[in-house]
């Protein structure tokens, strides 16, 4: 995958994130989303 393809994928991901954020603001669900983000704990790969 060359640089232009990575930029396109990154731009699409950014656009999707901004779209979902604006939808959450519009439907007054932002507190719920922030609560879900706080509960998210990333898994640490490679631990025995």
N, C-alpha and C positions, 0 to 999 in steps of 0.2 A: 504494500500500500504506500503510495508516494504522498508527498506533502499536500498536494491539492485535494486528494481524497480525504485526508485527515482533517483538513480545514472545513470541507463540506460537511463531514459527519459532526464535527464540533459545532458548526453553525446551526445544524439541525437540532442538536441536543440543547443548545442554548435557547433556540426559538421555542422548543417544546417546554422547557423549564419556565420561560417567561410566560408562555400561554397558560400553563397550569397555575402559576402564581396569580395571574390576573383573574382566572376563573375562581380561585379560592377567595380573592378579595371581593369579587363581585357577588358571590353567594354567601359571604360572611362566614366562611369556614376556615379562615386563617388560624384561629386559636386551636382548632382540632389538628390541623396540619403541623403546627409548631409543637404540640404535645406529642404527636407521633414521631417527629424528628428527635425530640429529647429522649424518647424511649429507645430509639435505635442504637444498638451497640454493635459496632463492626466486629466481625469474627477475625481472629488473628490466625492466619494460615501458617502452617508449618510447625505449630507447637505439638509436642508429643502428647 
